[in-house]
């Protein structure tokens, strides 16, 4: 039971759905095709943050409109790493202070002042999570109050940056400060932990930025990407610019139509760095499938409206590693063939029941490594056979022979008729 991971060179040359991929076993001058099963490697991603069971011990609303909530975590719960303020309220800016205690009597400050906000009035931008420093506290006292002057100054700058990038004009309003702040709950969560990475599931695949130009008429940046057929799940954009938010579209070529594109994804990218506020999202999802999306070329549209263009300096592709499993022969040599030019090659249909059973039973496979890519000296480029009817000189000879034959038949018939009349 053996396995080998496909290198980027294989994706660059193979046809769609790996129709031309063949594993050959050679021994004593005899070559035999080896059945295989191609599987994207299982993702061994991080263990996501888990909600910690907790009870509300105290809830008070102060005269100034601020809220004070005392929370007690379950005794056996893991340490809290972040607090999420759960509220359906929109368009607000609030300051959060958090204290921790072991016994609920003596308190120590954990967070002196963190800003939570929602700017739904003019754009979908919200942050209601507060990170906690490392601690082992079971009791927490959370105070939610009006934003400080410094925070209001910061968020005014942030509002302006966000509105400029979205093409929306925002005017400052104080009406929200007179509105009672209602919360549905406070959620305490554990730290997101990395699962053991003894074997990685994702690989960075080469993506080349071949062209970038500005379409002034449509007010968008058009970026062409060469992907060499890599099985991409995500694109990670690289840029040195800050304080922007842009809508993006990811497109693939329309088969059979020149310079035609089809949109497969729409999302947003942003990066903000204002004072101590830093947040970014520069990842563009390509495919939700474990197999990824294989396309030789992609186009990324970055819509800027009336704002300045955001210069994308580079793009990184990410996708799953693809493992090829097979029943390993005892001896001889194994060769992986791919890159057939003949588009009529059909994908093989193998009996892989034994391989699937081995994988289900988690039988460890013997890992093989690919060597240097070599040209196949016996490879003959597939060519369509030339039809004899396409060769004009052959056609004319055939026509001449047919005419000569018909002439001979007519002349022979005429002689026979003439002889019969004479007699």
N, C-alpha and C positions, 0 to 999 in steps of 0.2 A: 504494500500500500504506500504509494509515493505521492509527492506533491511538488509543484514548482510555481513560483509567483511570476506573473507576466510583467515584463519590463515595458517602459513607455514605448520602446522601439516596435514592440509587437502591435500595440494599438495604432501606431502611426501607419503600419503597412496592411493590417488585416482589413477584410471587407466587413460590411455591416453584418451584425449577428455572428461574427466569427465563422462565416461559411467556409473559408479557405484554411482554417486552422487544423493541422494534422500532426499527430504525434506518431513517429515511426520508430519501431524497434528493429535494429539490424544485427544479425548474428550469422556467421558462416556464409556470408554472401546472400542471405535471404532477408528481405525487408517485409515487415508485417505491420499493419496499422493497429495502433493501440487505442482502445476506447478510453475516453476521458470525460470528466465532469468539471465544468468551469463554474466556480462559485465566488461571489464577492465575499471578502472576509468579514466575519461578524464584528460589529463595532463594539469595542471595549471602551466606551466613553466614560465620562465622569458620573459619579453617583450624585444625582440631583439633590438639592436641599430638601429636607423633610420638615413638615410642619410639626411643631412640638405641642403636645397636649398641655393646655393651661387653663386656669380659672381666673375670673375677675374678682379680686378681693375688695376693691374700692373704686368708685366712679364719682367724681365731683366736677361740677361746672362752676367756675369762678365768676365773680361779678364782671370781670373784664372780658369775659367770653372764652377764656382759656379752659382747657380740659385737663384733669389730672386722673390718670388711671393707674391702679396698682394691680399687677399681674403676678400670679404664682405659678411656676412651672411644676409639672409632675416630678416627684422625687427621683425617679430613675431616668428621666429624660436627658438626652445629650445636651451639651452646651449650646446656648443660643448664639448665633452669629449675625442675625439681622432681624429687624422689626419692620413689618409692613403695615402701614396705616390703611385700613380698609374703609373706604368712603365712596359713596355714589355722587358726592358733591363735585361740581365743576367750577373752574375759574377761581382758584384760591392760591395763596402763598402763606405758609405757616412755618413757624419755628418749632423744632422738637428738641426737648431736653430729656435725657434718660439717665436714671440712677439705678444702681444695682445693690442688692443686699443678700446676705446669707441667711439671716434670721427674720427679716422684715422689720427690724428695729433700727439698726444703724445702716446708713446709706452712703454710697460712694458714687461720685459723678463718673459716668461712662462717656456720655456725649454732651458736650457743652452747648451746642446749638447747631442743628442740622436743618437744612431747608427742604421742605416738601412743597410741591406745586402742581398745578394743572392749568394749562393754557388752551383748553378746548374751545374757547371763544373764537380763536382765530387759527389754531392749528392743533393737530393731534400730537400733543407733547405733554408728558406727565411723568412725575417721579414721586413715589410715595414710600420708598424703601430707605431705611436708615441702617447703615452698617455698624456693627458693634465691635469694639476691641475684644481681644481674647479674654474670656472670663469663665468663672464657674458658678455664677450667681443663680439662685433659684427664684429670687424675688426681683421685680423690676417696677420702677415708678416712672411713668411716661407723662410728661407735661407738654401739651400742644397749645401754643400761644401765637399771638400775632407776630408776624415777621419783624425783625429789627430794622432800623434805618439802613444799616449797612447791607442787610440782605435785600431790602427793597431796592437799593441802588444797584445791587448785583443783578437782581431779576429784571430790573428795567433795562439794563444793558442786554441781558439775555433775550428779553422780549423783542428788543429792537433788532438783534442779530437774527433771531428766528423769523421775524416778520419780513425783514429785508430779503432773506433767502427764499421765502415763500411768496413774495410779491404782495404781501398784505400790509396795510397801514394800521398800526395799533395805537390807540390813545389810552393813556393811563387813567384808571378809574378807581376811586376809593370806596365805592359802594359795597364791595365785597367785605371790607373790614367791619361793617355793621351787621353782617349776616351771621347767625349762629353756625358754628362749624359742627356738623353732625358726622359721627363715625359709626360704622356697623361693627367694627371690631379691630383688635390688634393681633396680628399674626406673628408668632415667633418661629424662626426657622433655623435649622442646623446649617453648618457650613457645607458648600458643595465640595465633594472630595473626589480626587482622581482615583479611578479604579486601577488595580495593578496593571502596569503597562509592560508586562513581560513580552507581549507581542503587539505591535501597533496595527491598527486596522485601516488607518488612513494614510495616504501618500500624497505628496505634493507633485503635481504633474506640470510640465513646462507649458506655459501660455505666453505667446509672443504678441505684444502690442504692435501691429503692423502699420496702422494708420490712425490718426486722430485729427479731425477737422471740425470747424464750427459751421453749422448751418444757420446763417443769420435769419433766413426767412422763417424757419420753424423755431428759432431760438433754442437750439439744442446742440450738444456736442455729440458727434458720431465717432465711435471708437471701434475699429475692426480688430478682432482677436484671432490668432491662428492657434488652434488647440491640438492639431495632429490626431484627432480621434480619441483623445484621452477620455476615460469614463468619469466625467466631472459631476460633482454634487454641489460644490460651492465655488464661487469666485471671490477672492479677497482683494479689494482695491487698495492701492498704495498712493498716498498723496501727502504733500507737506503742508497743505492748506488747512485752516481751522475756521470755525464759526460759520458753518454752512449747513444747509439741508436741501437735498435735491431729490426729485422723483426720477427713477431710472426704469428703462425697459430693456429686457434681454431678448434678442432675436436670433433666429436660425434661418439659413437660406431656404427658400422655397424650391423644392426639387423640380428640375426641368424648366425653371424660369430664371433668366439672367437678371442679376441685380434686383431680385425680389426677396423680401424678408418677411418672416412671420414672427409675431411677438409671442413668447412662451411664458414670460414672467414680468411682473410689475412690482416694484418695491421702492423703498426710500433708503438713502444713505445720508449720514450726517456726522458732524464732529463739532463739539463745542468745548472750548477751553477759555473760561472767563473766571479770573481770580482763582478760587479753589474748586470751582465747578468744572469737572471734566467728564465728558460722556461722548461715545462714538459708536457708530454702526456702519461699517464699511464692507460688510459681507452681503453678497448677492446670491441667493439660492438659485441653483441651476436645475436640479432634479431632486425629487423626493424618493426616487427609486434607488434601491441598493446597487443596481447595475450602473447607475449614473447615466448621463447623456453623452453619447458619442457623436460629435459633429466636427467636421474639419475646420469650420469657421463659425465664429459668433460675432454679433454686433451689439454693442452696448450704447443705448441712447441716454444721455444725461440732460434732462430738461432743466433749463436755467431761467426761463421767463425773461424778465428785464434785468436780471442780476449778472454779475461777472461769471465767466466760465470757471469751473473747478478743474484744475489741471490734474489728470490722472497720470502719475509717473510710471506706474507698473501694475501688473495684475498677476496674482498667484492662483493657480487652480488646485482644488483639493478633491479627491475621490477615493473610493475604497480600493484596497489592494485586491486583485483578482487571483485566486489560487486555482491551479489546474490539478485535479486529483486523478490518479490512475492506479491500476494494479501493477506494481513494479516487477519487471522481469528479473530473473536470477542473474543473467549475464548479458553480454553484448553491449551495444551502444544505443542511446536514445537521441533522436533528433526531432526538433520542432520545426515544421515547415509552415510558412505563411506568406502572404503577399502575392496571390495569384491574380493575374490581370484579367482572366476570363470571368466576367460577371455572371456567367451561367452556372458557375460552381454551386452545388447544393450543399447545405449544412448537413453533416453526417448525423445519422440516427443510431446511437449506440445503445447497447444493453448495459446500463450502469447500476443495476440493482445491487450488485455486490459492493460497489463503491458507496452507495447510499447507506447500506447496512453498516458498513465500517464507520461512516461518519456519525450515524445515529448512536452507535455504541461508543463513540468518542475514542476509537482506536487511533493511537498516535501514528501519524504518517511520517515516512522517511523524507526529509526535505532535500530536494535537488536544487542545484543552482545552475542558471543558464550561463553558457560561455559566451565567447565573442561571436557577434553576428557575422555570418559568412555568406557569400554569394553561392547559389546552387549552380554548379557547372552544368548540370543536366537539365536545367530549366529552359523550356522553350516557350516563348511568348505565344499565347493563344491567338490564333488568327482564324477568321471565318473562311471556310473553303470557297474558292472562287467558282461560281456557277459557270458551266460551259456556255450558257446562253448569254453571259456577260462579255464574252470574247467575240468581238464583231467578225474577225477573220474566219473563225470557226463557223459562225453563223452563215456567212456568205458561201463558204464551201458546201455546207449542208444544203442550202437553198439551191446552189448550182447543180448538185447531184440529184436533188429531187426533180428539178426542171428537166435535166438530161434524161432521167428515168421516164418521166411522163412523155417526153418527146419520142423516146424509143418505143414506148407502148403504143402511142398514137400511130407512128409510122408502120409498126408491125401490123396493127389492126387494119390500116388502109391497104396494105399489100394483100392481106387475106381476103378482104372484100373484093378487091380488083381481080384476084385469081378466081374467086367464086363466080363473078360475072362472066369471065371469059369462058369458063367451062359450061 
